[in-house]
Amino acid sequence: MLLGLGLIALGFLAMSGGGSDDPKVFNPDIFSFRRISLAPALVLLGFATEVIAILYNDKPKEN
């Protein structure tokens, strides 16, 4: 579960930043590959890891 939380945090950190100090100036860096594709993929992978970690049963089956 910690791996999933780490992936989610890493995805949100990758999405942050890139704003402009002046609202009248457009910064095209907000549409970079990192923010548009990589970061959301990391967040989704983190949530998928969390679901797998919750549903995984590591106890052996008894006969």
HTML snippet that shows the backbone in 3Dmol.js (N, CA, C, O; Angstrom):
<script src="https://3Dmol.org/build/3Dmol-min.js"></script>
<div id="view" style="width:600px;height:400px;position:relative"></div>
<script>
const pdb = `
ATOM      1  N   MET A   1       0.819  -1.189   0.000  1.00  0.00           N
ATOM      2  CA  MET A   1       0.000   0.000   0.000  1.00  0.00           C
ATOM      3  C   MET A   1       0.858   1.247   0.000  1.00  0.00           C
ATOM      4  O   MET A   1       0.474   2.276  -0.556  1.00  0.00           O
ATOM      5  N   LEU A   2       2.013   1.157   0.620  1.00  0.00           N
ATOM      6  CA  LEU A   2       2.896   2.331   0.637  1.00  0.00           C
ATOM      7  C   LEU A   2       3.402   2.678  -0.757  1.00  0.00           C
ATOM      8  O   LEU A   2       3.609   3.848  -1.076  1.00  0.00           O
ATOM      9  N   LEU A   3       3.599   1.659  -1.581  1.00  0.00           N
ATOM     10  CA  LEU A   3       4.015   1.906  -2.964  1.00  0.00           C
ATOM     11  C   LEU A   3       2.932   2.676  -3.720  1.00  0.00           C
ATOM     12  O   LEU A   3       3.233   3.607  -4.467  1.00  0.00           O
ATOM     13  N   GLY A   4       1.690   2.289  -3.525  1.00  0.00           N
ATOM     14  CA  GLY A   4       0.580   2.984  -4.163  1.00  0.00           C
ATOM     15  C   GLY A   4       0.477   4.436  -3.706  1.00  0.00           C
ATOM     16  O   GLY A   4       0.272   5.337  -4.519  1.00  0.00           O
ATOM     17  N   LEU A   5       0.618   4.653  -2.416  1.00  0.00           N
ATOM     18  CA  LEU A   5       0.581   6.021  -1.896  1.00  0.00           C
ATOM     19  C   LEU A   5       1.729   6.854  -2.440  1.00  0.00           C
ATOM     20  O   LEU A   5       1.563   8.036  -2.742  1.00  0.00           O
ATOM     21  N   GLY A   6       2.889   6.232  -2.562  1.00  0.00           N
ATOM     22  CA  GLY A   6       4.038   6.939  -3.126  1.00  0.00           C
ATOM     23  C   GLY A   6       3.822   7.317  -4.582  1.00  0.00           C
ATOM     24  O   GLY A   6       4.192   8.414  -5.000  1.00  0.00           O
ATOM     25  N   LEU A   7       3.222   6.412  -5.361  1.00  0.00           N
ATOM     26  CA  LEU A   7       2.941   6.713  -6.769  1.00  0.00           C
ATOM     27  C   LEU A   7       1.919   7.837  -6.909  1.00  0.00           C
ATOM     28  O   LEU A   7       2.049   8.697  -7.781  1.00  0.00           O
ATOM     29  N   ILE A   8       0.909   7.826  -6.053  1.00  0.00           N
ATOM     30  CA  ILE A   8      -0.093   8.887  -6.095  1.00  0.00           C
ATOM     31  C   ILE A   8       0.549  10.235  -5.750  1.00  0.00           C
ATOM     32  O   ILE A   8       0.310  11.233  -6.430  1.00  0.00           O
ATOM     33  N   ALA A   9       1.354  10.258  -4.702  1.00  0.00           N
ATOM     34  CA  ALA A   9       2.027  11.499  -4.305  1.00  0.00           C
ATOM     35  C   ALA A   9       2.974  11.983  -5.396  1.00  0.00           C
ATOM     36  O   ALA A   9       3.037  13.180  -5.678  1.00  0.00           O
ATOM     37  N   LEU A  10       3.707  11.064  -6.006  1.00  0.00           N
ATOM     38  CA  LEU A  10       4.619  11.434  -7.078  1.00  0.00           C
ATOM     39  C   LEU A  10       3.871  12.007  -8.277  1.00  0.00           C
ATOM     40  O   LEU A  10       4.339  12.954  -8.909  1.00  0.00           O
ATOM     41  N   GLY A  11       2.711  11.434  -8.591  1.00  0.00           N
ATOM     42  CA  GLY A  11       1.892  11.941  -9.685  1.00  0.00           C
ATOM     43  C   GLY A  11       1.391  13.348  -9.423  1.00  0.00           C
ATOM     44  O   GLY A  11       1.418  14.195 -10.316  1.00  0.00           O
ATOM     45  N   PHE A  12       0.933  13.605  -8.205  1.00  0.00           N
ATOM     46  CA  PHE A  12       0.455  14.945  -7.884  1.00  0.00           C
ATOM     47  C   PHE A  12       1.595  15.951  -7.838  1.00  0.00           C
ATOM     48  O   PHE A  12       1.409  17.109  -8.212  1.00  0.00           O
ATOM     49  N   LEU A  13       2.761  15.533  -7.390  1.00  0.00           N
ATOM     50  CA  LEU A  13       3.918  16.437  -7.416  1.00  0.00           C
ATOM     51  C   LEU A  13       4.327  16.756  -8.846  1.00  0.00           C
ATOM     52  O   LEU A  13       4.743  17.877  -9.136  1.00  0.00           O
ATOM     53  N   ALA A  14       4.212  15.780  -9.741  1.00  0.00           N
ATOM     54  CA  ALA A  14       4.566  16.023 -11.140  1.00  0.00           C
ATOM     55  C   ALA A  14       3.588  16.983 -11.806  1.00  0.00           C
ATOM     56  O   ALA A  14       3.954  17.675 -12.756  1.00  0.00           O
ATOM     57  N   MET A  15       2.346  17.034 -11.319  1.00  0.00           N
ATOM     58  CA  MET A  15       1.357  17.949 -11.888  1.00  0.00           C
ATOM     59  C   MET A  15       1.520  19.377 -11.394  1.00  0.00           C
ATOM     60  O   MET A  15       1.042  20.308 -12.042  1.00  0.00           O
ATOM     61  N   SER A  16       2.175  19.566 -10.278  1.00  0.00           N
ATOM     62  CA  SER A  16       2.221  20.891  -9.660  1.00  0.00           C
ATOM     63  C   SER A  16       3.228  21.809 -10.342  1.00  0.00           C
ATOM     64  O   SER A  16       4.097  21.371 -11.096  1.00  0.00           O
ATOM     65  N   GLY A  17       3.081  23.087 -10.050  1.00  0.00           N
ATOM     66  CA  GLY A  17       4.008  24.100 -10.549  1.00  0.00           C
ATOM     67  C   GLY A  17       3.708  24.536 -11.961  1.00  0.00           C
ATOM     68  O   GLY A  17       2.728  24.101 -12.566  1.00  0.00           O
ATOM     69  N   GLY A  18       4.562  25.402 -12.484  1.00  0.00           N
ATOM     70  CA  GLY A  18       4.442  25.842 -13.864  1.00  0.00           C
ATOM     71  C   GLY A  18       3.552  27.035 -14.085  1.00  0.00           C
ATOM     72  O   GLY A  18       3.318  27.435 -15.225  1.00  0.00           O
ATOM     73  N   GLY A  19       3.053  27.609 -13.010  1.00  0.00           N
ATOM     74  CA  GLY A  19       2.191  28.776 -13.154  1.00  0.00           C
ATOM     75  C   GLY A  19       3.010  30.021 -13.456  1.00  0.00           C
ATOM     76  O   GLY A  19       4.227  30.051 -13.273  1.00  0.00           O
ATOM     77  N   SER A  20       2.316  31.035 -13.918  1.00  0.00           N
ATOM     78  CA  SER A  20       2.955  32.297 -14.237  1.00  0.00           C
ATOM     79  C   SER A  20       2.721  33.280 -13.096  1.00  0.00           C
ATOM     80  O   SER A  20       1.652  33.278 -12.486  1.00  0.00           O
ATOM     81  N   ASP A  21       3.707  34.113 -12.806  1.00  0.00           N
ATOM     82  CA  ASP A  21       3.544  35.121 -11.763  1.00  0.00           C
ATOM     83  C   ASP A  21       2.600  36.231 -12.212  1.00  0.00           C
ATOM     84  O   ASP A  21       1.896  36.816 -11.388  1.00  0.00           O
ATOM     85  N   ASP A  22       2.580  36.522 -13.492  1.00  0.00           N
ATOM     86  CA  ASP A  22       1.730  37.560 -14.059  1.00  0.00           C
ATOM     87  C   ASP A  22       0.537  36.894 -14.746  1.00  0.00           C
ATOM     88  O   ASP A  22       0.737  36.123 -15.685  1.00  0.00           O
ATOM     89  N   PRO A  23      -0.697  37.164 -14.309  1.00  0.00           N
ATOM     90  CA  PRO A  23      -1.849  36.499 -14.928  1.00  0.00           C
ATOM     91  C   PRO A  23      -2.084  36.892 -16.388  1.00  0.00           C
ATOM     92  O   PRO A  23      -2.853  36.232 -17.087  1.00  0.00           O
ATOM     93  N   LYS A  24      -1.440  37.940 -16.846  1.00  0.00           N
ATOM     94  CA  LYS A  24      -1.610  38.372 -18.235  1.00  0.00           C
ATOM     95  C   LYS A  24      -0.645  37.666 -19.185  1.00  0.00           C
ATOM     96  O   LYS A  24      -0.770  37.787 -20.404  1.00  0.00           O
ATOM     97  N   VAL A  25       0.324  36.924 -18.624  1.00  0.00           N
ATOM     98  CA  VAL A  25       1.332  36.230 -19.427  1.00  0.00           C
ATOM     99  C   VAL A  25       1.004  34.744 -19.433  1.00  0.00           C
ATOM    100  O   VAL A  25       0.849  34.132 -18.377  1.00  0.00           O
ATOM    101  N   PHE A  26       0.899  34.165 -20.628  1.00  0.00           N
ATOM    102  CA  PHE A  26       0.592  32.735 -20.782  1.00  0.00           C
ATOM    103  C   PHE A  26       1.884  31.928 -20.744  1.00  0.00           C
ATOM    104  O   PHE A  26       2.856  32.265 -21.419  1.00  0.00           O
ATOM    105  N   ASN A  27       1.886  30.865 -19.951  1.00  0.00           N
ATOM    106  CA  ASN A  27       3.033  29.977 -19.855  1.00  0.00           C
ATOM    107  C   ASN A  27       2.664  28.639 -20.499  1.00  0.00           C
ATOM    108  O   ASN A  27       1.897  27.877 -19.910  1.00  0.00           O
ATOM    109  N   PRO A  28       3.184  28.333 -21.681  1.00  0.00           N
ATOM    110  CA  PRO A  28       2.802  27.078 -22.355  1.00  0.00           C
ATOM    111  C   PRO A  28       3.361  25.824 -21.683  1.00  0.00           C
ATOM    112  O   PRO A  28       3.042  24.714 -22.110  1.00  0.00           O
ATOM    113  N   ASP A  29       4.174  25.969 -20.658  1.00  0.00           N
ATOM    114  CA  ASP A  29       4.759  24.817 -19.972  1.00  0.00           C
ATOM    115  C   ASP A  29       3.692  23.996 -19.247  1.00  0.00           C
ATOM    116  O   ASP A  29       3.943  22.844 -18.892  1.00  0.00           O
ATOM    117  N   ILE A  30       2.511  24.566 -19.023  1.00  0.00           N
ATOM    118  CA  ILE A  30       1.463  23.800 -18.339  1.00  0.00           C
ATOM    119  C   ILE A  30       0.945  22.661 -19.203  1.00  0.00           C
ATOM    120  O   ILE A  30       0.290  21.753 -18.690  1.00  0.00           O
ATOM    121  N   PHE A  31       1.222  22.687 -20.498  1.00  0.00           N
ATOM    122  CA  PHE A  31       0.784  21.622 -21.398  1.00  0.00           C
ATOM    123  C   PHE A  31       1.923  20.671 -21.762  1.00  0.00           C
ATOM    124  O   PHE A  31       1.918  20.083 -22.844  1.00  0.00           O
ATOM    125  N   SER A  32       2.884  20.520 -20.878  1.00  0.00           N
ATOM    126  CA  SER A  32       4.006  19.624 -21.155  1.00  0.00           C
ATOM    127  C   SER A  32       3.573  18.162 -21.012  1.00  0.00           C
ATOM    128  O   SER A  32       2.534  17.872 -20.420  1.00  0.00           O
ATOM    129  N   PHE A  33       4.373  17.252 -21.555  1.00  0.00           N
ATOM    130  CA  PHE A  33       4.102  15.818 -21.479  1.00  0.00           C
ATOM    131  C   PHE A  33       3.987  15.364 -20.026  1.00  0.00           C
ATOM    132  O   PHE A  33       3.149  14.525 -19.694  1.00  0.00           O
ATOM    133  N   ARG A  34       4.826  15.919 -19.175  1.00  0.00           N
ATOM    134  CA  ARG A  34       4.849  15.514 -17.771  1.00  0.00           C
ATOM    135  C   ARG A  34       3.514  15.796 -17.091  1.00  0.00           C
ATOM    136  O   ARG A  34       3.020  14.963 -16.331  1.00  0.00           O
ATOM    137  N   ARG A  35       2.930  16.953 -17.353  1.00  0.00           N
ATOM    138  CA  ARG A  35       1.688  17.335 -16.676  1.00  0.00           C
ATOM    139  C   ARG A  35       0.445  16.741 -17.335  1.00  0.00           C
ATOM    140  O   ARG A  35      -0.539  16.467 -16.648  1.00  0.00           O
ATOM    141  N   ILE A  36       0.468  16.539 -18.637  1.00  0.00           N
ATOM    142  CA  ILE A  36      -0.719  16.081 -19.345  1.00  0.00           C
ATOM    143  C   ILE A  36      -0.807  14.558 -19.400  1.00  0.00           C
ATOM    144  O   ILE A  36      -1.908  14.011 -19.330  1.00  0.00           O
ATOM    145  N   SER A  37       0.306  13.869 -19.522  1.00  0.00           N
ATOM    146  CA  SER A  37       0.271  12.415 -19.714  1.00  0.00           C
ATOM    147  C   SER A  37       0.895  11.626 -18.570  1.00  0.00           C
ATOM    148  O   SER A  37       0.280  10.700 -18.042  1.00  0.00           O
ATOM    149  N   LEU A  38       2.101  11.986 -18.191  1.00  0.00           N
ATOM    150  CA  LEU A  38       2.842  11.187 -17.217  1.00  0.00           C
ATOM    151  C   LEU A  38       2.229  11.252 -15.821  1.00  0.00           C
ATOM    152  O   LEU A  38       2.027  10.215 -15.188  1.00  0.00           O
ATOM    153  N   ALA A  39       1.936  12.439 -15.341  1.00  0.00           N
ATOM    154  CA  ALA A  39       1.415  12.588 -13.980  1.00  0.00           C
ATOM    155  C   ALA A  39       0.063  11.895 -13.787  1.00  0.00           C
ATOM    156  O   ALA A  39      -0.095  11.168 -12.805  1.00  0.00           O
ATOM    157  N   PRO A  40      -0.918  12.084 -14.673  1.00  0.00           N
ATOM    158  CA  PRO A  40      -2.175  11.339 -14.480  1.00  0.00           C
ATOM    159  C   PRO A  40      -1.993   9.822 -14.568  1.00  0.00           C
ATOM    160  O   PRO A  40      -2.675   9.077 -13.865  1.00  0.00           O
ATOM    161  N   ALA A  41      -1.085   9.366 -15.418  1.00  0.00           N
ATOM    162  CA  ALA A  41      -0.819   7.927 -15.501  1.00  0.00           C
ATOM    163  C   ALA A  41      -0.242   7.406 -14.183  1.00  0.00           C
ATOM    164  O   ALA A  41      -0.589   6.309 -13.745  1.00  0.00           O
ATOM    165  N   LEU A  42       0.628   8.178 -13.558  1.00  0.00           N
ATOM    166  CA  LEU A  42       1.193   7.774 -12.264  1.00  0.00           C
ATOM    167  C   LEU A  42       0.113   7.713 -11.194  1.00  0.00           C
ATOM    168  O   LEU A  42       0.101   6.792 -10.376  1.00  0.00           O
ATOM    169  N   VAL A  43      -0.790   8.682 -11.192  1.00  0.00           N
ATOM    170  CA  VAL A  43      -1.872   8.685 -10.202  1.00  0.00           C
ATOM    171  C   VAL A  43      -2.782   7.477 -10.409  1.00  0.00           C
ATOM    172  O   VAL A  43      -3.144   6.806  -9.442  1.00  0.00           O
ATOM    173  N   LEU A  44      -3.154   7.194 -11.650  1.00  0.00           N
ATOM    174  CA  LEU A  44      -4.008   6.033 -11.914  1.00  0.00           C
ATOM    175  C   LEU A  44      -3.313   4.728 -11.557  1.00  0.00           C
ATOM    176  O   LEU A  44      -3.941   3.816 -11.020  1.00  0.00           O
ATOM    177  N   LEU A  45      -2.025   4.634 -11.851  1.00  0.00           N
ATOM    178  CA  LEU A  45      -1.264   3.446 -11.479  1.00  0.00           C
ATOM    179  C   LEU A  45      -1.208   3.293  -9.956  1.00  0.00           C
ATOM    180  O   LEU A  45      -1.288   2.180  -9.435  1.00  0.00           O
ATOM    181  N   GLY A  46      -1.071   4.400  -9.261  1.00  0.00           N
ATOM    182  CA  GLY A  46      -1.071   4.357  -7.802  1.00  0.00           C
ATOM    183  C   GLY A  46      -2.399   3.878  -7.243  1.00  0.00           C
ATOM    184  O   GLY A  46      -2.429   3.069  -6.317  1.00  0.00           O
ATOM    185  N   PHE A  47      -3.514   4.381  -7.809  1.00  0.00           N
ATOM    186  CA  PHE A  47      -4.825   3.929  -7.345  1.00  0.00           C
ATOM    187  C   PHE A  47      -5.044   2.455  -7.673  1.00  0.00           C
ATOM    188  O   PHE A  47      -5.625   1.728  -6.867  1.00  0.00           O
ATOM    189  N   ALA A  48      -4.592   2.005  -8.831  1.00  0.00           N
ATOM    190  CA  ALA A  48      -4.703   0.588  -9.177  1.00  0.00           C
ATOM    191  C   ALA A  48      -3.888  -0.269  -8.214  1.00  0.00           C
ATOM    192  O   ALA A  48      -4.328  -1.345  -7.811  1.00  0.00           O
ATOM    193  N   THR A  49      -2.707   0.204  -7.849  1.00  0.00           N
ATOM    194  CA  THR A  49      -1.871  -0.508  -6.884  1.00  0.00           C
ATOM    195  C   THR A  49      -2.567  -0.597  -5.532  1.00  0.00           C
ATOM    196  O   THR A  49      -2.487  -1.625  -4.859  1.00  0.00           O
ATOM    197  N   GLU A  50      -3.247   0.472  -5.131  1.00  0.00           N
ATOM    198  CA  GLU A  50      -3.979   0.465  -3.868  1.00  0.00           C
ATOM    199  C   GLU A  50      -5.115  -0.561  -3.890  1.00  0.00           C
ATOM    200  O   GLU A  50      -5.312  -1.287  -2.915  1.00  0.00           O
ATOM    201  N   VAL A  51      -5.854  -0.624  -4.986  1.00  0.00           N
ATOM    202  CA  VAL A  51      -6.961  -1.582  -5.093  1.00  0.00           C
ATOM    203  C   VAL A  51      -6.424  -3.008  -5.035  1.00  0.00           C
ATOM    204  O   VAL A  51      -6.989  -3.860  -4.349  1.00  0.00           O
ATOM    205  N   ILE A  52      -5.353  -3.262  -5.741  1.00  0.00           N
ATOM    206  CA  ILE A  52      -4.752  -4.603  -5.716  1.00  0.00           C
ATOM    207  C   ILE A  52      -4.255  -4.945  -4.318  1.00  0.00           C
ATOM    208  O   ILE A  52      -4.423  -6.073  -3.853  1.00  0.00           O
ATOM    209  N   ALA A  53      -3.641  -3.968  -3.647  1.00  0.00           N
ATOM    210  CA  ALA A  53      -3.127  -4.216  -2.296  1.00  0.00           C
ATOM    211  C   ALA A  53      -4.266  -4.494  -1.314  1.00  0.00           C
ATOM    212  O   ALA A  53      -4.106  -5.299  -0.397  1.00  0.00           O
ATOM    213  N   ILE A  54      -5.403  -3.842  -1.496  1.00  0.00           N
ATOM    214  CA  ILE A  54      -6.536  -4.072  -0.600  1.00  0.00           C
ATOM    215  C   ILE A  54      -7.164  -5.436  -0.851  1.00  0.00           C
ATOM    216  O   ILE A  54      -7.543  -6.128   0.094  1.00  0.00           O
ATOM    217  N   LEU A  55      -7.279  -5.827  -2.116  1.00  0.00           N
ATOM    218  CA  LEU A  55      -7.946  -7.080  -2.448  1.00  0.00           C
ATOM    219  C   LEU A  55      -7.052  -8.309  -2.339  1.00  0.00           C
ATOM    220  O   LEU A  55      -7.564  -9.428  -2.301  1.00  0.00           O
ATOM    221  N   TYR A  56      -5.744  -8.139  -2.286  1.00  0.00           N
ATOM    222  CA  TYR A  56      -4.812  -9.263  -2.253  1.00  0.00           C
ATOM    223  C   TYR A  56      -4.922 -10.008  -0.924  1.00  0.00           C
ATOM    224  O   TYR A  56      -4.915  -9.398   0.145  1.00  0.00           O
ATOM    225  N   ASN A  57      -5.023 -11.319  -1.008  1.00  0.00           N
ATOM    226  CA  ASN A  57      -5.101 -12.159   0.180  1.00  0.00           C
ATOM    227  C   ASN A  57      -3.850 -13.024   0.231  1.00  0.00           C
ATOM    228  O   ASN A  57      -3.677 -13.913  -0.603  1.00  0.00           O
ATOM    229  N   ASP A  58      -2.983 -12.775   1.194  1.00  0.00           N
ATOM    230  CA  ASP A  58      -1.726 -13.513   1.264  1.00  0.00           C
ATOM    231  C   ASP A  58      -1.789 -14.741   2.190  1.00  0.00           C
ATOM    232  O   ASP A  58      -0.775 -15.405   2.406  1.00  0.00           O
ATOM    233  N   LYS A  59      -2.957 -15.038   2.727  1.00  0.00           N
ATOM    234  CA  LYS A  59      -3.090 -16.215   3.574  1.00  0.00           C
ATOM    235  C   LYS A  59      -3.265 -17.457   2.708  1.00  0.00           C
ATOM    236  O   LYS A  59      -4.042 -17.428   1.753  1.00  0.00           O
ATOM    237  N   PRO A  60      -2.567 -18.541   3.013  1.00  0.00           N
ATOM    238  CA  PRO A  60      -2.728 -19.776   2.209  1.00  0.00           C
ATOM    239  C   PRO A  60      -4.098 -20.403   2.493  1.00  0.00           C
ATOM    240  O   PRO A  60      -4.621 -20.315   3.605  1.00  0.00           O
ATOM    241  N   LYS A  61      -4.657 -21.028   1.473  1.00  0.00           N
ATOM    242  CA  LYS A  61      -5.946 -21.697   1.620  1.00  0.00           C
ATOM    243  C   LYS A  61      -5.772 -23.005   2.383  1.00  0.00           C
ATOM    244  O   LYS A  61      -4.831 -23.762   2.146  1.00  0.00           O
ATOM    245  N   GLU A  62      -6.700 -23.252   3.304  1.00  0.00           N
ATOM    246  CA  GLU A  62      -6.657 -24.499   4.049  1.00  0.00           C
ATOM    247  C   GLU A  62      -7.633 -25.488   3.425  1.00  0.00           C
ATOM    248  O   GLU A  62      -8.704 -25.102   2.957  1.00  0.00           O
ATOM    249  N   ASN A  63      -7.261 -26.758   3.419  1.00  0.00           N
ATOM    250  CA  ASN A  63      -8.117 -27.791   2.826  1.00  0.00           C
ATOM    251  C   ASN A  63      -9.132 -28.263   3.787  1.00  0.00           C
ATOM    252  O   ASN A  63      -9.938 -29.133   3.457  1.00  0.00           O
TER     253      ASN A  63
END
`;
const viewer = $3Dmol.createViewer("view");
viewer.addModel(pdb, "pdb");
viewer.setStyle({}, {cartoon: {color: "spectrum"}});
viewer.zoomTo();
viewer.render();
</script>
